[in-house]
Amino acid sequence: MLVPPALHAIYKEDHPFVVVRKPSQVGATEFNLNTAAWAADCGYAGRGVVLYLLPTQEMADRISQTRMSKAILESPYLRRRAVPEPGIARGPANVQRRTIGPGVIYFCGSEQETQFSGIDADVVILDEFDLMQDEVLSLAQARLRSSRSPRLRVSSTPTISDFNVSGLYELSDQRHYELPCPCCGVSQEPTFPESVDWDSFMVVCLQCRARLDPWQALPRGPPGGGLARPVHSPGPRRRLVPSARRGQGAEDAHLGRDLAALSREEVCTPPARAGDRGRRLLPTPSGTRANDGVGQLGSTRGRV
């Protein structure tokens, strides 16, 4: 797979908790699958157990059977490393459990806790997080408690501003990406709906209305020029522990602390708040997929 420039920084990010708020069809699922295959193949954290969660078991089976199977079949290396389970043909035959090298990838739906409650994981991936039930994040964090080096990856197209994946993004260091305009040269973060040409349904420059190529997105660089690496966005570095209602969080006891110094317990332990069920104030309206991140890809590191 050819990794687009916008994903380079996300692939290199080694923080234990990464949230990606993104539009559709920008390679986030490939990132998640590559992360899962890497962790299993190298036996990450001594075990290489990956829990890959999707909103439903049907979606999990489909991703495993189509996307993961294709990745294994097209890679001579992964074909050698994919170990069949007893009584199962070699290769990608078992869609819900993939053994690659010393590790295992479990593809599970998140409708019921019993679908993944017995899995002790080193890496947990939540794909299409906004379509999951409220309590899934806390349950997923609990699956990491036995790992010596837990990693949590959350990605989704946003649905409701300030909640779900957008809420997690707001609690992070909020890294942004910009698109350079090939005509006027201005680098910008596209916004919805201002950056959309409704006649061509293309992402366009806010100034000259020239077409922008989302695959050329680059991390916002440091002041003074350059697009070398992602940086913290301007603003206070206040962190809140998420609660059921935005604005009612408890202050972080480690304000001003480097996010890279988060302990294992802080990554895999959900907030201990009575009655806290997670992340939504309102349920996601049926059929709503408000893509408020058109042309934007955000990689974030944060305490939740």
FENQUI-V116608 format. One record per residue. N is the residue number from 1. RES is the residue in one letter. NEAR is the number of other C-alpha atoms within 10 Angstrom. Layout:
N,RES,NEAR
N,RES,NEAR
This chain:
1,M,8
2,L,5
3,V,12
4,P,14
5,P,14
6,A,23
7,L,22
8,H,14
9,A,15
10,I,21
11,Y,14
12,K,8
13,E,14
14,D,12
15,H,19
16,P,23
17,F,24
18,V,23
19,V,25
20,V,25
21,R,29
22,K,24
23,P,20
24,S,16
25,Q,9
26,V,17
27,G,17
28,A,22
29,T,17
30,E,16
31,F,18
32,N,20
33,L,20
34,N,16
35,T,17
36,A,27
37,A,26
38,W,17
39,A,26
40,A,28
41,D,22
42,C,15
43,G,19
44,Y,22
45,A,17
46,G,15
47,R,19
48,G,26
49,V,27
50,V,30
51,L,26
52,Y,26
53,L,27
54,L,23
55,P,21
56,T,16
57,Q,18
58,E,12
59,M,15
60,A,21
61,D,20
62,R,16
63,I,19
64,S,26
65,Q,16
66,T,12
67,R,14
68,M,21
69,S,19
70,K,13
71,A,19
72,I,19
73,L,15
74,E,11
75,S,11
76,P,10
77,Y,10
78,L,17
79,R,17
80,R,14
81,R,18
82,A,23
83,V,20
84,P,17
85,E,14
86,P,7
87,G,6
88,I,11
89,A,11
90,R,14
91,G,20
92,P,25
93,A,15
94,N,17
95,V,19
96,Q,19
97,R,19
98,R,26
99,T,22
100,I,27
101,G,19
102,P,18
103,G,24
104,V,24
105,I,26
106,Y,22
107,F,25
108,C,24
109,G,22
110,S,26
111,E,16
112,Q,14
113,E,13
114,T,10
115,Q,14
116,F,21
117,S,12
118,G,9
119,I,15
120,D,19
121,A,27
122,D,26
123,V,28
124,V,28
125,I,23
126,L,23
127,D,23
128,E,19
129,F,25
130,D,24
131,L,18
132,M,20
133,Q,18
134,D,19
135,E,15
136,V,21
137,L,23
138,S,18
139,L,17
140,A,28
141,Q,21
142,A,18
143,R,22
144,L,27
145,R,19
146,S,14
147,S,21
148,R,14
149,S,18
150,P,24
151,R,25
152,L,21
153,R,18
154,V,24
155,S,23
156,S,22
157,T,27
158,P,27
159,T,22
160,I,21
161,S,13
162,D,17
163,F,24
164,N,25
165,V,25
166,S,24
167,G,19
168,L,24
169,Y,24
170,E,16
171,L,22
172,S,24
173,D,22
174,Q,22
175,R,20
176,H,21
177,Y,27
178,E,23
179,L,26
180,P,19
181,C,21
182,P,13
183,C,13
184,C,12
185,G,11
186,V,14
187,S,18
188,Q,19
189,E,20
190,P,24
191,T,16
192,F,14
193,P,13
194,E,13
195,S,22
196,V,21
197,D,15
198,W,11
199,D,6
200,S,9
201,F,9
202,M,18
203,V,24
204,V,24
205,C,27
206,L,19
207,Q,12
208,C,12
209,R,16
210,A,16
211,R,18
212,L,22
213,D,16
214,P,23
215,W,15
216,Q,14
217,A,23
218,L,27
219,P,25
220,R,23
221,G,17
222,P,14
223,P,8
224,G,5
225,G,8
226,G,10
227,L,15
228,A,12
229,R,14
230,P,20
231,V,17
232,H,16
233,S,13
234,P,9
235,G,8
236,P,8
237,R,14
238,R,13
239,R,21
240,L,21
241,V,20
242,P,26
243,S,22
244,A,18
245,R,15
246,R,15
247,G,10
248,Q,11
249,G,15
250,A,13
251,E,12
252,D,14
253,A,10
254,H,12
255,L,12
256,G,11
257,R,11
258,D,8
259,L,17
260,A,13
261,A,10
262,L,16
263,S,12
264,R,17
265,E,17
266,E,16
267,V,22
268,C,27
269,T,17
270,P,19
271,P,17
272,A,9
273,R,14
274,A,7
275,G,8
276,D,16
277,R,18
278,G,21
279,R,26
280,R,21
281,L,14
282,L,10
283,P,11
284,T,17
285,P,9
286,S,6
287,G,7
288,T,10
289,R,14
290,A,14
291,N,19
292,D,20
293,G,21
294,V,22
295,G,27
296,Q,24
297,L,28
298,G,23
299,S,26
300,T,25
301,R,23
302,G,22
303,R,21
304,V,23
